[in-house]
Amino acid sequence: MKMVVPDSLRALRSRNYRLFFMAQAISLTGLWMHRVAMGWLVFRLTGLNSALGIIDFAASISVFLFAPFAGALIERWDLRKTLFCCQAGCMIIAFILAFLTLTGLVTFHIVVFMSLMLGLVDAFELPCRYSLVSYMVDRKEDVSNGVALNSMNFNIARMIGPSIAGFVIHAVGEGVCFLVNGFAYSSTLLAVKKMKMDRPPIGKNDGSRSRPLKDTVEGLKMARKFEPSRYLLILIASTGFFCFPSIVLMPAMAKSVLGGNSETLGFLLMGVAIGALLGSFIMASLKSSQRLYWWCTRACLAFGVSVILFSFSGNIYAGIALAAPVGFCMVTSTISCNTLLQSMVPAANRSRIMALYTMAILGIPPFGSLLSGRLADHLGTDWALFICGSISAVIAFYFMKKIDRVRDQISEALEDPEAVQWEN
């Protein structure tokens, strides 16, 4: 008997995707609890805004350096087995960090090293997870909805996980967040084991020889040659550089500007989560991908504006209210860009392009975190947010005009990705 679900959630009618979706809801929430706990732990150990930037940089620099290379490699790997190995590696890292924190042995340098290791695994795991979605749905026409729901899951967890972590840290400390995350990974390991597929989820199985370095370069050339992909990747990367650090600076905003504690951080991130939930449901309810370029460009512009407004928060109530648009814009911009890229790219090349997207949203922002952390140390957290939001809004407006002019190319690629001249 087929499960009856709303059309906006139609990808959940597929058994494999349903298993994956439910498991990821648990696993990703644990992941973001882990990351906010690392941020609060580092701020407690050092008391420096710049240290928050350093830890975010350490967590994502491996993604920046290795994601394009990883995307070229996993095109020829079994994505299901690759995801299982990556999740197992993340589980081990979480348990090690939990042990060190709960026993009082953890130091700032240890946290930086563990962040580097987690980032190295992420360089392979994230493009693998993005690409696997298209193999888990039973109908081709459900792929775009599956991509949207997968992104929704990721971004909801990105907002809800930190909210839960804020309260857990206040009650029992950071070590418990790391422990919970370690156990949360078991949900995805179990789901991957229970999946049943007619054919191995391998993007390129034509027998051609693996050429990781050459394939990486070709992936960059592909993204550069096709104007819509080039503009979208630059837009989301610049937005990530200037606006994503607003989440990284939340602990400093809660403590230094609003005079609160980890519970205050939980409330702020709850405001972000409310906006994220609204944005996620709107994205999942869209029946067509044709207008996603409009949502992506406008959300990136609004993201910069929302960070500017958030910088004016004078109390916790204003902070919660102004944090909601930050969450809404972050989710709508990333979901729409992710879905557009996956829907426009031929299956054989999807892992390469999604690796570049992974680099844009996770590899580029750490550099912005370093900048915003330095600005916050010298000018204050609120001024750092104001400056970064202003620059992001100007860049987003510029690329919004460019992307609007190539909307016909986007429509053609969405109709038939194979017909688009991606390669030289």
N, C-alpha and C positions, 0 to 999 in steps of 0.2 A: 504493500500500500504506500503510495507516494505521500510525502509530507505536504500538507497544505500550508503554504506561506505566502505572504503578500508579494506582489510583483517586484516591489522595491528591494526584496530580499531573495530574489529568485535563485541566486547562486547556491543558496542553502538547500535547495532541492537535491543537489548532488551530494551523495553520501561522503565521498572523500573530502570535499570542500567543507562539509558540515563538521566533520571530525576535526579538521585543521582549524577552522574558525573558532570552535569552542575551546580547543587546546591553547590556541594563541591568545585568546582573551585572558586566560590564566597566566600563561608564560610571560606575555608582554607586560602585564601589570606588575609582576614580580620584577621584571627587568627595570622598569622605571622607578619602582621602590628602591631598587639597588642603586640606581644612578643618583637619585636625590639624596639618599643616605650618604653616598660618597661625597657629594657637595657639602652637606651639613657637617660631616666628619672633618673634612679638610678645613672648613671655616672655623670649626671649634678648635682644631689643632693649631692653626696659624693666625686666624683673625684677619686675614688679608683678602681683599677683593681679587687681587691679581692671582692668588692661589686658586681661586675658583676657575679663573681663565686657564691656568696651567693644567688643572685636572681635566677640564673639558677638552683641552688641546691634546692631552695624552690619550684620552679615550677615543679620539677620532682621527689623529694624525695617521694611524695605520690605514684607516679607510681612505684617506686622501691619497696616500702613497700606493696602496696595493689594490684598491677596488677595481680600477680599469683592467689591471692584469688578471685579477681574480675572475672578472666577468668573461674574459677570453678563455680562461681555463675551464670554467664550469660549463661552458657550452657543450663540451664533450663528456661531461660527467653525468652520472645518474643523480638528478637533483634530490631525489628522496633520500638516498644514502648520504649525500653531502650534507643535507639539512640535519639528519640524525647525528652525524659526527660533530657538526658545529654546535648543536644544542648540548651534546654531552660535554664538550669542551667548556662551554659557558657555565654549566652546572659545577664542574670541578673548580673553576675560578671563584664562583660565588661561595662555595663551601670553605675554600681556603681563606678568603677574606673574612667570612663570618667567624671562623676559628680565631684568627689573629685579632679581630676587634673585640670579641667577647672575652678573650684572655688578657687584653690590655697590651698586647705586643705590637699593635699596629702603629706605624709612623707615617708621616707625610710621604716619604720616599717610597714606602711599600705600596701605598695607595696609588701613586703615580705609576709604578711598575705594573700593578695588577690592571690598571686602566689601559696601559699599552697592550697587554696580553688580550684583554677583552676586545679592544679595537681591532687587533689582528684577526681574531675569529670573525668579527662583524664584517670585515672586508669580504669574506667569502659567504657568510650566512645571509646577509641582507639581499644582495642581488639574486642569490639562490631562492630565497623565500618569495621575492617579487616574481621571478620567472616561473616558479612552480605552480602558481595560481591557475594559469591557463591549461595545465594538465589535469587539474582536479575537478573542473566542472564538466558535466556530461554534454552540454550543448555549446557550440561555438558562440552563439548569440548571448550566452551568459557570462562570457569572459570579462566584458567591461564591468558588469555588475560585481563579479568576483573580485576584480581589481579594486573597485571602489569600496567594497566591504572589507577587503584586506587592509586597505589604507585606513579605513574607518577604525578598524580594530586596533591598528598600530597607534593611531593618534588619540583615540579614546584612552587607551592604556597609558599613553604618554602624558595625559592630563590627570587621569584618575589615580594612577599608581603613585605619583608624587604627593597627591592629596592624602592618600592613606599613609604614606611614609611619614608625612609631617606629624601625624598623630601617634604613629608607632614610635618614632624617635623620641617624642616628648614623654611617652609612657615607659618605654623599656630600652631605648637606645638604638644606635645604628646597626649593631651586630645582628639584631633580630631581623632587620630588613634584608640583610645579605643572606641569612639563613632561609627565610621565606622564599627568596628568589631562587635559591638552589633547589628547593623542593618543587617550585613552580615549573621548572624546566621538564620535570618528569611527565607533565601533561602532553607536551609536544612529542616527546620520545614515544609515548604510548600511542598517540594518534598516528604518527608516521608508520609505526609497526603494523597498525590495523588497516592501513590503506590498501585498497585493491585496484590495480591499474592494468589495463589490457596490454600496454606497452611501456617500456622503461621511459621515464621522463627525461629524455636526452635531447637537447636542442639540435645538435649536429651529430648525426650518426651515419654520415655518408662515406665513412672510411677514410676521409682525408686526414693527413698528418697534422697533429697538433703543433701550432706555431704561436705560442703565447705572446711573445714580444711583437711579432708581426701583426697578429690578430688585434692586439691592444692598440697599435698605431692605426690600423684600419678602422677600428671602432671610433676613434677620435675623428678620423677623416669623415666617416659616415655622418656623425653628429654635426660636424662643421658644414658639410656640403648642403644638407637639407635645412633651409632657413627656419622653418618652424621649430625643429628640434634644437637648433643653435640658439635661437632667441629664448625658448622656454628654459633651457638649461642655464643660460646666463642669468635670466630673470630669477629663477628659484635659487641659484647660487648666491646672487647678490642679496636677495631677501634673507637667505640663511646667514650670510655674513653679518648683516647689520641688525636683523630682528630676532633671530633665534637666541642670541645671548641674553635677551630679556628674561628668558626662563632660567638661564644659568645664574643671573644676578638676583633671582628671587630671594635666596637666603639673605643677601645683603640688604635688599629692599625691606624685607620683613624686620630685620634686626636694626640696621643702621638708620633707615629713614622713618620707619613706623614705630621703632622702639619696642618691637615684640620679640617673640621666641619661636621655637619650632612649631608651636601650635598656630601662631600667626601665619607662618609659612604654609601650613596646611590649609588655612582659610583662603589665602591668596590663590593657591593652586586649585582649590575647589572652585573659585570663580573662573579660572581658566578652563577647568573641566566642564563647567556648565556651557560656556561658549563653544567648546570643542564638541560636545554632544549635539548641540543644535546644528553646527556645521556638518557634522558627520551624517546626521539623518537627512539633511537636505541633499547632500552629495549622493547618498545611496538611493534616494527617491527619484533622481533624474533618470528618465527612460532613454535618453539619447546622449551620445558623446559630442554631438555637433556644437553645443554651446559651452563646452568645458573650457575652451580658450578664453571665453568671456569671464567665466568664474575665476580662472587662474590669474589673469591679469588684474582684475579688479580687487581680488582678495589680497594680492601682493601689495597693491597700492594702499589698500585699507589697513594692511598689517603695519606699515610704517606709521600711518596716522594713529592707529590704536596704541602703539608703543609711545608715541609722543604724549597722548592723553594720559596713559598710565603713569608717565613720569611725574605728573602733577598730583598724584595721590597724596593726600595729607593725613588720612586716617584709614583704619582697616576697612571701614564700610565703603569708602570711595575706592580703595584698592581692589576690593572684591568686584565692585561694579565695573571698574575700568579694566580689570583683568579678563573679564568675559569676552570682550571683542578681540583681545589678543589670542585667546584660544580658538575663537571662531575663525579668524583669518588664517592662523597657522594651519588648521586642519583643512579648510577649503582650498587653500593654495597648494598644499602638498598632495591632497587627494586628486584634485583636478589635473595637476601636472603629471603625477604618476599614471593616472588612467589614460591621459592623452598619449603619453610616450609609449605605454604598453600596447595601446590600440593601434597606433600608427606604424609600429615596427614589425617586420616579418619575424616569424617565430625563430628562424635560424639565427637571427642577429639580436634577439631580444635581450639576452643576458649581458651583452656588451653595452647596450644603451642604458639598461637599468643599472649597470655598475656605475656609469657616469652620473646617473641620477642619484645613486647612493652617495657618491663622492660629493655631489652638490649639496645635499641636505645634511650629511653627517661629516664629510671631510673638510668642507669649506668653513662652516660655522665656528670651529675651534679657533681659527685665526681671528675671527670677529670677537670671540670671547676674550682672547688675549688683549685686543685693542680696547674693548669695552671695560675689561677689568682694570687696565691701566688708567683709562679715563676716569673710572669710578674712584680709584685711589687718590687721584689728583684733584678732580672737580666735584666728586660726589656721585652717588649711584643715580640720582634723579637726572642730573645733567648728562651723564653718560647715555642714559636711555633716550633723552630728548635729542641729542646730537645724532645718535645712530638711527633713530626713527625718522628724522628729517632727511638724512642722506638716502635712506632706503626708499622713502616715498618719491623722491625726485627720480631716482633710477627706475623705479617701477613705472612711473608715468611715461618715461621715455620708451621703455620696451613695450608698454601697453599699446602705444601708437604703432610700433613696428609689427607687433603680432596681429593687430587688427587688419593690417594691410596684406597679410599672407593667410587670411582665414580660408580662402578658396583652396590653397594647397593643403591646409589641415583637413578640410572636408574630403578632398580626394584621397588623402592617405588613410582616413578613417574608413572610407568605403572599400578600398582595396590596397592594403599595405604592400602587397607584392608588386603592384603596378608603379610604385614610386621608385625613382632612381636614387636609392640610398648609397649605393657603392659606385666608385669610379669605374 
